[in-house]
Amino acid sequence: MGLTELSILLPVLMVFGPLLLALLVFLAQWQRSADWLGMGLGLILLALVTPFSGAVLLEGPLEMQLGGHDRGLAIPFYVDGLTLAMLWLNTLLFLFIQVYAGAWLQLKQPAPAAEFRPLFLLLWSGLNALFLSGDLFNLYVTLEITTLAAVPLVILSHGHAAMAAAMRYLLFALVGSIIFLLGVALVYAQAGLLSLPLLQEQAEPHPALTVALLAMTAGVAMKAALFPVHAWLPEAHASAPSPASALLSALVAKAAAYLILRLWMGPLEAQWTPAMAQLMGALGAAGIIYASIQALRQTRLKRVIAYSTVAQLGYLLLLIPMASVLAWNGVIYHALTHGLAKAALFLAAGNLIMVLRDDSLRNLAGCDQVLSKNILVIGLAGVAIAGLPPTGGFIAKWWLISAALESGQWWWAVVIGLGGLLAAAYIFRILSYAFFSPDPHQETPIHQAQGQLTRALVWPPVILAFLAIALGMAGGLLAPFLEIAAPVTGAQA
C-alpha cells in the first residue's frame, strides 16, 4: 500500500473507526463484543501506522486536505515526528488499557460497562483527531470532544468525591475552552486563516497574535493541569476508575500540553520573545519541583501518581526556552516514556486497590510477597519516570540536560536533575512501604483475594512498564522519526 492510499485510509480509520464503534456499542449495547472489536481495531491501526511512519520518514511531513478541497479551505491533517509519536502512544495505550478494562469491568460491581465503553471509544476517537488536526478551530473541537468524554469517566467511580472532582475538572475545562476560543478568534481576525501550515508560512510578528498565543496557552494549560492551574488534576485522577486514570494521566493531560508545543514551536513561533520563553520554562520548572514535593507528602497511592503527572508535564515546557532539535527529541521521548510508565502505574495501582479495597500506602505492607508483579510494575515504571538508566526516561533527560548545557542554560539542567531525584524519592517511598513496613498485626485480605487478578489484569501493566524500559535502548533508532519537521534549529541530536 502506497503513501497516497495510507494517507487516506489511516486518518479515516483513526478518527471514525473508534467513533462508529462507540455509536454501535451505545445503540446496540454490544458490551462484550466491543472489547474484541476494539482490540481488533487497535491491531489494524498498529499495522497501518508502521508503514505510514516509514513513508513519512522517507518523504517528510505530510499535509492532507480532506474532502478534496483546496489548501486553506479544506480541513487539513498534518503529520510530522510529534504527530507520529503521539499516534503510536495513543494506539498502544488504548490497545492495552482496553484489554485491562474488559477484565476490570467483569469484576467491578456494579459494573459501569454501559457507560464506560462508549466513553472510552469516544475518547480514543477524539485524541486521534486532535493529534492529526492541522488547523486551530478543529484543534478546539477535538479538544472539546476529549473533555466531554474524559469528565464523565471520572464520575463513573460514583460517590461524592468523584462527583466533586469531576465538577472541578469540568469548571477548569470550560473556562479554559472559552479562553482558548478567544485566542483562536484573535488569530482569525488578524491573519484571516486558521490552518497551521499556512499560518507558519504567512504569520508575521504582531501584538494581536502574541495576545492570541498567550490566551490559547492559558486556556490549554487549564485543561492540561499545568502549574499553577493544576488544582483539579490530583483529585480527578485519584477518584476516577483505574483504567480511566491511566488514560487521563498518560494521554488526556498530555494532549493539551501537546497543543502548547504545537503552537509555540510551530505557526506562532514568531510571536514570542526570549523573556516569554524563559517564563514558560520557569513555570515548567516550578511545576516539576512543587508537584514532586507534593507527591512526597501524599499518603494514598493514586494521589502520589497523580501529583507525579503534574510534575512530569512540567518537563514539556522546558523545550520552549531551549528551542533545539536535541531538546525537541528529549521532550517527545519524555512524553512517550511518561505515557507508558504512567499508564502502567495506574493500572498496577488499580490491581492493588481491587485486592486491598484501599490505596493507603500503609496497606502495601507485605504486597511484595503476594502481589509481586504489581509491585514490580511500580518499580520499573517508577525508575523510568525518575530517569534512571537504562530506561527511556534516562535517554529523555540526557537529551534535555545536553540541550540545556549546549545552549548555555545550565539552570534547566539543575532542575531536570533535581526533578529526577525527587521522582526517585517518591517512587522509592512507595516501595519502602511494600518491602520494609510489614505489620504482623494487620489483617489484610490479600492472601485470599489475590486470586481474582486474572492475566488480563496483571499483564498489561507489566508489558507497558517493560516498554518504558525498552525505550532506553531505542533512542538511536527512534531519533530520525522524532526529528521529522522538528520546528527548531540549534543543537543537533
N, C-alpha and C positions, 0 to 999 in steps of 0.2 A: 504493500500500500504506500503510495507516494505522499509527499507533504501536502499536496492540494487536497487529497481525499481526507487525510488525517486532520487538516486544519478545519474541515467542515464537520467531520464526524465527532471528533473529541469534544469540542465545546458543546455541541448539541447533547451528547450523552452526559457530560459532566453536569450541565445545568438542568436539563429536562428529564434525564433518567431518574434521579432521586425525587424530583418534584412529582412526576407522574406516578411513581411508585407510592409516594406519600398519599396522593389522592386515592389510589386504589385501596391502600390499606385502610384509610379513613372511611371511604364509602362502602367498600365491600367487606370490611372487617377481616382482612387477610392477616391475622395476627401471627400465627406460627409460620405461614408461608413467607411472610415479609422478611424473616431472618435469612432464609435461604435465597430469596430473590435479591436481597440487599448484598449478601456476600458474593453472589454471582455477579452482580453489577460492579462491585468493588474489584473483583478479579479481572473483569473485562477492562475497566478503566486503567488498572495497573498495566495490563498487556498493551494498551494503546499509548499510555504515557511514555513507555520505554522507547519505542521507535520515534515518537514525536520529539522527545528530548534530544535524541541523536540528530534528527533532521534540523532542529533549531540550532544545535551546536554547529552544524556544518554551514547553514545558510544564514545564521544571525537571527536577531529578534524578529518576531512575526507579528504583523498587524493585520487583522481580519475585519472586513466590513460586512456586517450582517445584512441579509436581505438583498444583496446585490446593488445597494445604493452607492452613490459617490462618497468619496472621503470627505468628512465634515458633516454629511447628512445622515450617514448610517450609524448605527450603534457599533462602536469598534471594540474588538477584543484585542488585547496586547499581551504578548508572551515574551519574557526575557528570562534571565537567570533567576531573578527573585520570584517571578511567577512560577517557573518550573519547580523551584524548591518548595514553595507553598502547596502546589498541586500534589507533589509527591507526598508531602507530610499529611495533607488533608486525606488523601486516598488511603494511605497506610493506616492512619489512626482510626478512620471510620470503619475500616475493614475489621481491625482487631477489637475495637470497642463494641462493634455490632455482635461479634461472637460472644464477648463477655456479657453484654446486655441481654442477649437471648437467654442465657443461663440464669442471670440475675433476676430477670422477670419471672422465671418459673418458681423461684424460691421466695420472692417478695410477696408478702401477704398484708393487705390486699394489693394485688399486682396492678400497677398503673399502665398496663400494656396498651390499652385502647388509646391513651393519650401519648405515651412515650414514643412509640414507634413512628407515628406521623410527624411529630415534632422533631425527632431525630433525623428523619429523612429530609424534612424541610430545611433544617439547619445545614445539612450536607449540601443541598442544592444552593442555598444562599451563599455559603462560603465559597463554593466553586465559582459561582457567578461573580462574587466580589474580587477574587484573585484574578479572574480573566478580564474584568471590565477595564475599558480604556478611556472612559470619559467621566467627568465629575458627577453628573447627575445620576448615572447608573451606579456609580460607587455609593452615592447616597441611598438609592433604592435598595441595593443589595445589602448595605449595612443595616437598613431598617428590617429587612427580611430576617437577617441573623438575630437581631434583637428580639423581634416578635416570636421567634422560635426559642430563643435562649431563656427569656424571662419565665415562660410557663414551665420550662424544665425544672427551674428552681422550686416552683410551687408544688411539684409532684411529690415532694417529701412530706407534704401536709404538716399541719401544726402551726402554731403562732409564729415560731422563729422563722420558718421557711417563708411564710406569707410576708412577714415584716421585711425579710431580706430581699424578697422578690420585688416588693413595692419600692424599696430604696433603690434597687437596681433600675427599675423602670423609670423612676424620677430622674436619676442621673442620666439615663439614656435619652429620655425625652428632651431634657434641657440641652444635652449635647447635640441632638439631632437638629434642634432649632438653630443653634449657633453654627453648626456645620452648614446647614442650608443657607444661612445668611452669607457665609463665605462663598458658596457656590454662586449665589445671585450676584455678588460683587464682581466675581470673575467674569460672569457673562455680561454684566453691564459694561465692564471696561474693555474686555477682549472680544466679545461677540461670539465666542465659541467655548465649548467645554471639552473637546477631545484632548486627551493628554498629549499624544504625539504632536498635534497641531499647536497646542499651547507652548510646547517646548521649542518649536521652530519659530514661533512668532512673538512670544511674550517678551516685552522689554520691561526694565525696572520701572515701577510706578507705585506711588503711595497706596492707591486703592487696592492693588494686587497684594501689597505687603499686609494691609489690614485683612484682606481675604484669607491669606495664608495663616495669619495668627488666629483668625476666627475658626477656620477649619481645624487647625491644630488643637485649639482649646476644646472644641466640640468632640473631636475624636479622642482626646485624652480622657474625657469623662467616660466614654464608652470603654476605653482600654484600661481604665483604673490606674493611670499613670500618676505618680506622686506629683502634687499633693491632693489630687481629686480621686483618691483611691478608696474612700471610706466604705463604699458599697461592696467591694470585692471580697474581703475576708469572710464576712458572714454569709454572702450569697454562695460562694464556692464551698464553704463548710456545711451549709444547710442543704444543698442540692443532693439528689441521689448520686451515688458514686460514679456511675457511667456519665452522667451529665456534668459532674465536677471535672472529670477528665477532659471532656470536650470544651467546657468553658475556659479552663485554665490553659490547655495546650493549644487551642485554636481560636476561640472567640475573642478573648482579650488580645491575642497576638494579631488577629486580623485587623483590629482597629489601629494597633501600633504600626502594622504594615502600611496603612494609609498615610501615616505621618512620614515614613521613609519615602514612600512613593511620591509625595508632594514636595518634600524638601530636597530630595535628590533627583527630581525629575522636572516637570514643567514650570515650577515656581522657584527653581534654584536661584534665579537671578534676583529674587525679591528679598533675600535675607542678607544680613551683614555678618561679619565675623563676631561682633558682640552678641548678636542674637543666637548664633551657633553656640557660643560659649555658654549662654544662658540655658539653652536646651540641654547641653551636656551637664551643666550643674544640676538641673532638675533630675536628670537621669542618675547622676552620682548620689544625690540626696535620697532618691528612692531606693537605690541599692543599699545604702548604709542604714537608713531608717527602717525599712521593711525587714532587713536581715536581723536587726536588733529586736524588732517586734516578734519575729519568728522564734528567737531565742527565749522569749518571755512566755510563750504560749504553753498551756497545759493539755491541749487537745490536739490530736494528730492532724486532723484535716485543717485546722486553723494554722498550724505550722506550715503545711504545704501551701495554703492559700497566701499567707504573707510572703512565702518564698516566690510566688508568682509575681507579686508586686515588685520585689527586688530584681528578679531576673528580667522583667520588662524594661527596667532602667538601663540595662546594657545596650538596648537597641538605640537609645537616644545618643549614645556616645559616637555613633557614626557621623553625626552632623558636624561636630567641631573638628573631627579628624579628617573626614572627607578624602579618603584614599581608597584605592582598589583593595589594599590589604585590609583596611577596616571594613569595607563592604563585604569581603569574604568572611571575615570574622563574625560580623553581625548575623549574616544569613546562617552560618554554621552554628552559631549560638541558638538561633531560633529553631533550627532543626533538632539540635540536641535537647534543648529545653522542652520542645513539644513531645518528643519520645519519652524523655525521663519523667516529665510531669504527669503525662497520662499513665505511665506505669505506677507512679507513686499513688495517685488517687485510686486506681483500680486495686492495688495491693491494700490500701487503707480500707477500701470497701469490703474486701475479704475479711480483714481483721475485725471490722465493725460487725459484719454479719455473724461472726462467731462470738465475739466478746459482748455484743449488744451495746457497745460504748466505745468511744475513741479517746478516752483519757489515756495519757501517756503512762500513768501508773499501772494501768491494766495490761500493759505489754509484757510485764514480768513473766518469764517462762515461755514466751511465744517463740523464742529461738529454738526450742525443742520440738514443739508440736505444730507450729505454723512457719517452719523454717524457710520455705520457698518465698513467702511473702516478706519475711524479714530480709532475705537475700535481695529481693527486688528493691527494698528501701535502701539497702547498702549500695547496690550497683547504680541505681538511678541517682542516689544522693551524691556519690563521688563524681558522676558525670556533671551534675549541676555545680558542684564545687570546683570543677575544672581540674581534677587530678588526672595524671596520665594513667593509662593510655586512652582516655575517653574522648568523645567528640567535644566535650566541654573544655578539655585541655587545649585542643587544636584551636578552638574559637578564641579562648583567652590568650593563647600565644600570639595569634594573628593580631588581636586587638592591642595587646601590650606592645608588640613590634610596631604597629602603626602609630601608637602614641609616641614611642621613642623616636621613630623616624621623622615624625612631624615636629619634634621638639616640645611636645606637650606631655612632659613626664608625669604631671599630676594625674592624668587619666590612668596611667599605668599603676599608680599607687592605689587609686580607687578600685581598679579591677582586681588587683592582688588582695586588697582588704576584703572586697566582696567575696572572693573565693574562700578566704579564711573563715569568714562569718558563716558562709553556707556550709562549710565542713563542720563548723561548731554545732549548728542546729541539727544537722543530719546525725552526727555522732552522739548528740544528746538523745535523740530518738533511740538509736541503737543501744545506748547505755541502759535505758530502761528495760529493753528486751534481754540483754545479756547479763547485766550486773546488778539488777534490782529484784532478785527473786523474793517473794514473800510467802513463806511456807504456811502462813495462817490464812492466806487469801483463798477463798473458794471461787474458782472460775469455771465456766462451762467449756473451756477449750478442749479438754480431753474427750468430752462426749460429743461436742458439736463440730469438731474439725472435719468429720466425715462428709458433711453437707457440701463442702467445697469441691465441686466437680472439676474435671480437667479444663472445661471451657471457662471456668472462673480463675483457675490458677495459672494457666499457661500464657494467656495474652499479656498480662503484665510482665511475666518473666521474659518473653520474647522481646517486648518493647524495651525493657531495661538492657538486654544484651545488644539490641540495635543501637542504643545510645552509646554503649561501649565501643561497638564496631565502627561507629563513625570516626573514632580516633585513629583508625587505620586506613581511612579512605580519603583523607584530606587532599592528597595529590591527585587522586582520581576525580574528585568532585569539583576541584577548583576551576577547571575550564568551563564547567556548566554554570557555576556561580558568577563568573565574570562576564557572561553574555550580556552585552549592553550595560555594563556597570557604568552608572552615570557620573562617575567621578574620575579624576586624574590625580596622579601623585605617586605615592609609594606603591610599587608593583609587588604582586604576590610572587 
